């Protein structure tokens, strides 16, 4: 028979061990919170607070000339009735519709080529990726020179070199041609990133599936259709969503390459927002435009994920 004192000691020892474990756990959590505290404070001060303040600002007639006045939803109603705003929206959608499929198709093609047995694959991957890490300002200035309407390199090649045109093309003066050139720049600069993501997806596919398909007599196209494309579906969805979000944020290339257009016929949403907020000092209207763009991108991303997401089975 066990002594009663022994029965009393066991719960006390258990309680002491539990208390020590909890204190050790609290110390670990405190250390973790102390490590993330500086980053959290920076996020709150420089990201979260400006976002919330800009949302509040969108309900005001807010400029730097006179005191701000609460006007409710007037800035949003103004945008819905603003023809220049809707022209900027159309230009933005044109950029998205052209650049997103272009980057995905060319990036996937490059990934398929570089995923196979190819000499100097690392060198080719580096060459493809260089535009991604190059400054937007630099490449925009380079393309402005290349497609200059008077002394541009492209016009020189087409007119003086090849003789396929009789007079210089007004690349950046004509609204449609300017949008095409800006889209070409967006595709060229983004193909390398898309290629890297698709390469990661391709290399995650088990080689045994390709070997079994080859044994069954499947050719290259059938292996792509029945194995590669289905198994990189989630990768393609990720690329599609990220590229769409990025395309809606196009700004620097349009701002630099069409800066001398007095009618702003090539404005996209962000350049129109910038001109209202920082050139005309209409900060409330600029904030409203920014939040309308954010809501549009959010809704499109949700729709893309809901429509295209599907479980992949091996």
C-alpha positions in Angstrom: 0.0 0.0 0.0 1.4 3.4 -1.1 1.9 6.0 1.6 -0.5 9.0 1.5 2.5 11.4 1.5 3.7 9.9 -1.7 0.3 10.5 -3.4 0.5 14.1 -2.4 4.0 14.7 -3.8 3.1 13.4 -7.3 0.6 16.1 -8.1 2.9 18.8 -6.7 5.8 17.6 -8.8 3.5 17.5 -11.9 2.3 21.1 -11.2 5.9 22.3 -10.8 7.0 20.7 -14.1 4.0 22.2 -15.9 4.8 25.6 -14.5 8.5 25.3 -15.6 7.4 24.3 -19.1 5.0 27.2 -19.3 7.7 29.7 -18.2 10.2 28.3 -20.7 7.5 28.5 -23.4 6.7 32.1 -22.5 10.4 33.0 -22.7 10.7 31.4 -26.1 7.6 33.3 -27.3 8.9 36.6 -25.8 12.2 36.2 -27.7 10.4 35.4 -30.9 8.2 38.5 -30.5 11.1 40.7 -29.7 12.8 39.6 -33.0 9.7 40.3 -35.1 8.8 43.6 -33.3 11.1 45.9 -35.3 9.8 44.6 -38.6 6.2 44.8 -37.4 6.6 48.4 -36.2 8.1 49.3 -39.6 5.2 47.6 -41.4 2.7 49.5 -39.2 4.3 52.9 -39.6 5.3 52.7 -43.3 2.7 50.4 -44.8 -0.4 49.8 -42.7 -0.9 53.4 -41.5 -0.4 55.0 -44.9 -2.9 52.6 -46.4 -5.5 53.3 -43.8 -4.9 57.0 -44.0 -5.1 57.0 -47.8 -8.5 55.2 -47.5 -9.7 57.9 -45.2 -8.3 60.5 -47.5 -10.4 59.1 -50.4 -13.5 60.4 -48.7 -12.2 64.0 -48.5 -11.6 66.8 -50.9 -8.0 66.8 -49.9 -5.3 69.0 -51.4 -2.4 71.1 -50.2 -4.0 74.5 -51.0 -7.1 74.6 -48.9 -8.4 72.7 -45.8 -9.7 69.2 -46.4 -13.5 68.7 -46.5 -15.4 65.5 -46.0 -17.3 64.7 -49.2 -18.2 61.0 -48.7 -18.3 59.0 -51.9 -18.0 61.9 -54.3 -14.5 61.0 -55.3 -15.6 57.5 -56.3 -18.7 58.9 -58.1 -16.4 61.3 -59.9 -14.2 58.5 -61.1 -17.2 56.5 -62.5 -18.2 59.6 -64.5 -14.6 60.5 -65.6 -13.9 59.6 -69.3 -10.2 60.1 -68.9 -10.2 57.6 -66.0 -12.0 55.0 -68.1 -9.6 55.6 -70.9 -6.8 54.9 -68.5 -8.6 51.7 -67.4 -8.9 50.5 -71.0 -5.2 51.2 -71.6 -4.4 49.2 -68.5 -6.5 46.3 -69.6 -4.8 46.4 -73.0 -1.5 46.1 -71.3 -2.7 43.2 -69.1 -4.3 41.3 -72.0 -1.2 41.5 -74.2 1.6 41.2 -71.7 0.3 38.4 -69.4 -0.3 35.8 -72.1 2.8 36.9 -73.9 5.0 36.4 -70.8 3.3 33.1 -70.0 3.7 31.6 -73.5 7.2 32.7 -74.1 8.3 31.9 -70.5 6.9 28.4 -70.7 8.5 27.9 -74.1 11.9 29.0 -72.7 11.4 26.8 -69.7 10.7 23.7 -71.8 13.8 24.3 -73.9 16.0 24.9 -70.9 14.6 21.9 -69.0 15.9 19.5 -71.6 19.4 18.3 -72.3 21.0 21.6 -73.5 24.6 22.6 -73.2 25.4 25.8 -71.2 21.9 25.8 -69.7 23.0 28.0 -66.8 24.4 30.6 -69.2 21.1 30.7 -71.1 19.1 31.0 -67.9 21.2 33.9 -66.8 20.8 35.7 -70.1 17.0 35.3 -70.0 16.9 36.5 -66.4 19.1 39.7 -66.9 16.2 41.9 -68.0 14.3 41.0 -64.8 16.9 42.5 -62.5 17.6 45.5 -64.8 16.1 48.8 -63.6 12.7 49.8 -65.2 14.0 53.3 -65.6 17.1 52.1 -67.6 15.2 49.8 -69.9 12.4 52.4 -70.5 15.0 54.9 -71.5 16.7 52.3 -73.8 13.3 51.5 -75.5 12.6 55.2 -75.8 15.8 55.6 -77.8 15.2 52.4 -79.9 11.7 53.5 -80.8 12.3 57.2 -81.2 10.1 58.6 -84.0 12.9 60.5 -85.7 16.3 59.0 -85.0 15.4 55.7 -83.4 17.4 52.6 -84.0 14.3 50.6 -85.1 13.3 53.1 -87.7 16.9 53.3 -88.9 17.0 49.5 -89.4 13.6 49.3 -91.1 14.1 52.4 -93.3 17.8 52.7 -94.1 18.9 49.2 -93.4 16.2 46.9 -94.8 14.2 49.4 -96.8 10.8 48.0 -95.8 9.3 51.4 -94.9 9.4 54.7 -96.8 9.1 57.0 -93.8 9.7 56.8 -90.1 7.0 55.2 -87.9 5.7 57.4 -85.1 6.2 54.7 -82.5 5.7 56.7 -79.4 3.5 59.4 -80.9 0.7 57.2 -82.1 -1.4 56.0 -79.1 -1.8 52.4 -80.4 1.8 52.0 -81.5 3.0 53.4 -78.1 0.9 50.9 -76.3 2.3 48.1 -78.4 5.9 49.2 -77.7 5.2 49.5 -74.0 3.7 46.0 -74.0 6.7 44.6 -75.9 8.9 46.1 -73.2 6.7 44.5 -70.5 6.9 41.1 -72.1 10.7 41.2 -72.8 11.4 42.2 -69.2 9.1 39.6 -67.6 9.8 36.5 -69.6 12.9 35.6 -67.5 10.9 35.6 -64.2 8.1 33.5 -65.8 10.7 31.1 -67.1 12.3 30.5 -63.7 8.9 29.8 -62.1 7.9 27.4 -64.8 11.3 25.7 -64.6 10.6 25.0 -60.9 7.3 23.5 -61.8 8.7 21.4 -64.5 11.5 20.0 -62.4 8.9 19.0 -59.7 7.3 16.5 -62.1 8.5 12.9 -61.5 10.6 11.6 -64.4 9.0 8.2 -64.0 5.8 9.5 -65.5 7.7 10.6 -68.7 9.5 7.2 -68.8 6.2 5.3 -68.4 4.6 7.4 -71.1 7.5 6.9 -73.5 7.3 3.1 -72.9 3.6 3.3 -73.8 4.5 5.0 -77.1 3.6 8.6 -76.2 5.2 11.2 -78.4 6.5 14.6 -77.4 3.1 16.4 -77.9 1.2 13.8 -76.0 3.6 13.9 -73.1 3.1 17.7 -72.9 -0.7 17.4 -73.2 -1.2 14.6 -70.8 1.6 15.0 -68.3 3.3 18.4 -68.4 0.4 20.8 -68.8 -1.9 19.2 -66.2 0.9 18.9 -63.6 2.0 22.5 -63.9 -1.6 23.8 -63.7 -1.1 25.2 -60.1 2.2 26.7 -61.2 0.4 28.3 -64.2 -2.3 29.7 -61.9 0.3 31.2 -59.6 2.1 32.8 -62.5 -1.2 34.1 -64.0 -2.3 35.7 -60.8 1.1 37.3 -60.0 1.6 38.6 -63.6 -2.0 40.0 -63.6 -1.3 41.9 -60.4 2.0 43.2 -61.7 0.5 44.2 -65.0 -2.2 46.3 -63.4 0.6 48.2 -61.6 2.4 49.3 -64.7 3.7 52.8 -64.2 7.4 53.6 -64.8 7.5 52.5 -68.5 4.4 54.5 -69.4 5.4 57.5 -67.3 8.9 57.7 -69.0 8.1 56.7 -72.6 5.0 58.8 -73.0 6.0 61.8 -70.9 6.0 64.2 -73.9 2.4 63.4 -74.9 0.4 66.6 -73.9 -3.0 64.8 -74.2 -2.0 61.9 -72.0 -3.7 59.5 -74.4 -1.6 56.6 -73.1 -2.3 57.1 -69.5 -2.8 53.9 -67.4 -4.6 53.9 -64.0 -1.4 54.5 -62.0 -0.1 57.4 -64.2 -3.5 59.0 -64.1 -3.6 58.6 -60.3 -0.1 60.1 -60.1 -1.0 63.1 -62.2 -4.1 63.9 -60.1 -2.4 63.4 -56.7 1.0 64.9 -57.3 0.6 67.3 -60.3 -2.8 68.7 -59.6 -2.5 68.1 -55.8 -6.0 66.4 -55.7 -4.9 63.8 -53.2 -8.4 62.7 -52.3 -9.3 61.8 -55.9 -5.9 60.1 -56.4 -6.5 58.0 -53.3 -9.9 57.0 -54.5 -8.5 55.9 -57.9 -5.8 53.8 -56.1 -8.4 52.0 -54.0 -10.6 51.4 -57.0 -7.7 49.8 -58.7 -6.9 47.7 -55.6 -10.5 46.5 -55.4 -10.4 45.6 -59.1 -7.2 43.6 -58.9 -8.4 41.8 -55.8 -11.7 40.7 -57.4 -9.9 39.6 -60.6 -7.4 37.5 -58.5 -10.2 35.8 -56.6 -12.1 35.0 -59.8 -8.9 33.6 -61.4 -8.2 31.4 -58.4 -11.8 30.2 -58.1 -12.2 29.4 -61.8 -8.9 27.9 -62.6 -7.8 26.1 -59.3 -8.2 22.4 -59.5 -6.7 19.6 -57.5 -3.9 17.8 -59.4 -3.5 14.1 -59.0 -0.6 11.9 -60.1 
